[in-house]
Amino acid sequence: MEAGFQARQCCPLCRAEDNATLCELAFDEPPMATFLDAFYHGSIPAQALRGHSYRVVRCRRCGFIYQDPILDDNGMQALYQDWIDNARSLRKKQTAKAKLFRQYAGQIQSLIRLLPGDPGQMRVLEFGMGWGYWSRMAQAHGLDVTGYELAGERRDYARAMGVKVVSELPPPGAHYDCLYANQVFEHLPDPAASLRELCARLAPGGLVYIRVPDGRGIGARLARRGWSPELDAIHPLEHINCFTRKTLIELAAGEGLKPLNPPLRLHWGSLLSGLRREISDRYLTTHVVFRREP
């Protein structure tokens, strides 16, 4: 089946049908064609994007920034299974620096401090597990982890490394005490519907951790300089939703989720930098822990 595009009939956040164009570039003309050819290593067939445009819009009601149109189901399947180099993606994980795994460990330790009971009693779903490296780190901390992933190659790899893996969510019910989604919601055609599906499997009082690229200032930068490759929060084809902390909290509020402040991590040896990090984590960043009210 050929990849195609589909219009988004309304804002993914507030469902309003009125938006304003911030940026529009043809996929098959420079500079966009040059960027896509380099980033995807020439794997996108020339005809797949011909006649279509990368268009970034802002909702006139709520201010949310998103891409419209987006790839249709066939296009999304082609993007994530064929156009993205899975071997290269896996090598990035296999050769990652220790900093990445320290970050994973810090996230998990913060979640453990916010969850009641012993780690072995905590049921965690990693939504969009990828190759399973976060899930393996969570297992090492004693958590009962399940990884959800649609890509068969990634599921097989994670399963071979000892991760409990599923390709379908269980029926609604209190299956999980914590839902973890790192760099996932920016990719989803309907993030509100996806979050609703996830929360239907969350125990009362459970936690939801969402991390997405930070879209602060994207609108102003588009108005001032136009699109450029460093604007990762609106990466063409992939990052179809551009969140700020405010819009991420608004998304979660629709499912009765309230943001939590992470546990303090201040140390005398790095007090100033620690204070900057704590202020950022509480008021600026787009990685947020939410609690579902009992």
C-alpha positions in Angstrom: 0.0 0.0 0.0 1.2 3.5 -0.8 1.9 6.0 1.9 -0.4 9.0 1.9 -1.5 12.0 4.0 -4.6 12.9 5.9 -5.9 16.2 7.2 -6.4 16.7 11.0 -9.9 18.0 11.2 -9.5 19.7 14.5 -6.9 20.7 17.1 -5.6 17.5 18.9 -5.8 19.3 22.2 -9.1 21.3 22.4 -10.9 20.0 19.2 -11.4 23.5 17.8 -11.5 23.6 14.0 -9.9 27.0 13.4 -6.1 27.4 13.0 -3.5 29.7 11.6 -0.5 28.6 9.4 2.9 29.3 11.0 5.0 27.6 8.4 4.5 25.7 5.1 7.2 24.1 2.9 7.0 21.6 0.1 8.5 18.2 1.1 10.1 17.6 -2.2 11.9 21.0 -2.5 14.9 22.5 -0.7 15.5 23.0 2.1 13.1 20.3 3.3 14.0 17.7 0.7 17.7 18.1 1.5 17.1 17.7 5.2 14.8 14.6 4.8 17.2 12.9 2.4 20.1 13.4 4.9 18.2 12.5 8.0 16.5 9.4 6.6 19.6 8.4 4.6 17.7 8.4 1.3 15.2 5.8 2.4 12.0 7.8 1.6 10.8 7.0 -2.0 10.8 10.2 -4.1 7.1 9.7 -5.0 6.0 9.3 -1.4 6.1 13.0 -0.5 5.7 14.6 -3.9 3.0 17.2 -4.0 2.6 17.3 -0.3 3.7 20.0 2.2 5.0 20.3 5.7 2.6 22.6 7.4 2.8 23.8 11.0 -0.3 25.5 12.4 -1.4 27.1 15.7 -4.9 26.6 17.1 -6.7 29.9 17.3 -8.6 28.8 20.5 -6.0 27.2 22.7 -2.7 28.1 21.0 -1.5 24.5 20.6 1.0 24.0 17.7 0.8 20.9 15.5 1.4 19.6 12.0 -1.5 19.4 9.6 -1.7 17.3 7.4 0.1 14.2 8.7 0.9 10.8 7.3 -2.0 8.4 7.1 -1.9 4.9 8.6 0.0 3.5 5.7 2.4 6.4 5.8 3.0 6.0 9.5 3.7 2.3 9.0 6.2 3.1 6.3 7.9 5.8 8.4 8.4 3.7 11.5 9.1 0.4 9.8 10.9 1.3 6.6 12.1 4.9 6.4 13.7 5.0 9.9 16.9 2.9 10.0 16.2 0.4 12.8 19.8 -0.8 12.8 21.1 2.7 13.3 18.4 3.3 16.0 19.5 0.2 17.9 23.2 1.1 17.7 22.4 4.5 19.3 21.1 2.6 22.3 23.8 0.0 22.4 26.6 2.7 22.2 24.8 5.3 24.5 26.9 7.1 27.1 26.4 6.4 30.8 24.6 9.7 31.1 21.5 8.3 29.4 21.3 5.4 31.8 21.9 7.7 34.8 18.9 9.7 33.6 16.8 6.5 33.4 17.9 5.5 36.9 17.1 9.0 38.2 13.6 8.9 36.7 12.9 5.5 38.1 14.1 6.3 41.6 11.9 9.5 41.6 8.9 7.4 40.6 9.6 4.8 43.3 9.7 7.6 45.9 6.3 8.8 44.7 4.7 5.4 44.6 3.3 3.7 47.7 4.6 0.3 48.8 7.6 -1.7 47.8 9.0 -1.6 44.2 8.2 -5.2 43.6 4.5 -4.5 44.2 4.4 -1.7 41.6 3.0 -2.5 38.2 4.5 -0.3 35.5 3.6 0.0 31.8 6.2 1.6 29.5 4.1 2.9 26.6 6.2 3.0 23.4 8.9 0.9 24.8 11.2 1.0 21.8 14.2 -1.4 22.3 13.4 -1.9 26.0 16.3 -0.2 27.7 14.3 1.8 30.1 12.2 -1.2 31.0 15.3 -3.2 31.7 16.6 -0.4 34.1 13.2 -0.4 35.8 13.4 -4.2 36.3 16.8 -3.8 37.8 15.2 -1.5 40.4 12.7 -4.2 41.3 9.6 -2.9 39.5 7.1 -5.2 37.8 7.4 -3.8 34.2 5.5 -4.5 31.0 6.6 -2.9 27.7 4.0 -1.9 25.1 5.4 -1.6 21.5 3.9 -1.9 18.1 7.1 -2.5 16.1 7.8 -6.3 15.9 11.5 -6.0 15.6 11.8 -3.9 18.8 9.4 -6.2 20.7 11.5 -9.2 19.8 14.7 -7.5 20.8 13.3 -6.4 24.2 11.8 -9.8 24.8 15.1 -11.5 24.1 16.7 -9.2 26.7 14.2 -10.4 29.4 11.5 -7.7 29.2 7.8 -8.7 29.5 6.3 -7.3 26.2 2.8 -6.8 24.8 1.5 -5.5 21.5 -2.0 -4.9 22.7 -3.3 -3.2 25.9 -5.3 -5.3 28.3 -9.0 -4.5 28.7 -9.9 -1.5 30.9 -9.2 -1.9 34.6 -6.7 -1.2 37.3 -3.8 -3.0 35.7 -1.0 -0.6 36.3 0.2 1.7 39.1 2.4 3.8 36.8 2.4 4.6 33.1 5.6 5.8 31.5 5.8 7.4 28.1 9.1 9.0 27.1 9.2 10.7 23.7 5.9 9.2 22.5 3.1 11.7 22.7 4.7 14.1 20.2 4.2 11.3 17.6 0.6 10.4 18.2 -2.2 11.4 15.7 -4.7 11.8 18.6 -2.8 12.2 21.9 -5.9 12.9 23.9 -7.6 9.7 22.8 -4.3 7.7 23.5 -4.0 9.2 27.0 -7.7 8.3 27.6 -7.0 4.7 26.6 -4.0 4.5 28.9 -5.8 6.1 31.9 -8.5 3.5 31.5 -5.9 0.9 32.6 -4.5 3.0 35.5 -5.2 2.3 39.2 -6.8 5.0 41.3 -4.0 7.2 42.6 -1.6 5.9 40.0 1.1 7.9 38.3 1.6 9.0 34.7 5.1 10.1 33.5 5.2 11.9 30.2 8.3 13.3 28.5 8.1 15.2 25.2 10.4 17.6 23.3 10.1 21.2 24.6 8.2 23.4 22.3 8.8 26.7 24.1 9.3 29.6 21.8 8.7 27.6 18.6 6.0 30.0 17.3 8.2 33.1 17.8 11.2 31.3 16.1 9.1 30.3 13.1 7.9 33.9 12.7 11.4 35.3 13.1 13.5 32.8 11.1 11.2 30.2 9.6 11.7 26.4 9.9 15.2 25.0 10.4 16.4 21.5 11.3 17.3 22.4 14.9 13.6 22.9 15.7 13.3 19.3 17.0 9.9 19.8 18.6 8.4 20.1 15.2 10.5 17.5 13.4 8.9 16.9 10.0 6.7 13.8 9.7 7.5 12.5 13.2 6.9 15.2 15.8 3.4 16.1 14.8 2.4 17.6 18.2 4.4 20.5 19.7 4.0 20.6 23.5 4.9 23.2 26.0 4.6 22.5 29.7 1.3 24.4 29.8 -0.2 22.4 26.9 1.1 19.1 28.3 -0.7 19.9 31.6 -3.8 20.8 29.8 -3.8 17.5 27.9 -3.4 15.6 31.2 -6.1 17.7 33.0 -8.6 16.4 30.5 -8.2 12.9 32.1 -8.2 14.1 35.7 -4.5 14.0 36.1 -2.7 16.6 38.3 1.0 17.4 38.0 3.3 16.5 40.9 6.6 18.2 41.9 9.4 15.7 41.7 11.3 14.8 44.9 14.1 17.3 45.8 17.5 16.2 44.6 19.8 19.0 46.1 23.4 18.3 47.1 25.8 20.7 48.8 28.5 20.1 46.3 26.3 21.4 43.4 23.7 23.5 45.1 23.5 26.3 42.5 23.1 24.0 39.5 20.7 21.8 41.5 18.5 24.8 42.3 18.4 25.7 38.6 17.4 22.1 37.7 14.7 22.1 40.4 13.2 25.3 39.2 13.2 24.1 35.6 11.7 20.7 36.6 8.9 22.4 38.4 7.9 25.3 36.1 9.4 24.9 32.7 10.3 21.4 31.4 8.1 19.1 29.4 8.8 16.0 31.5 6.1 15.8 34.1 4.8 13.3 36.6 1.0 13.3 37.1 -1.2 11.6 39.6 -4.7 10.3 39.0 -7.0 11.3 41.7 -8.4 8.3 43.6 
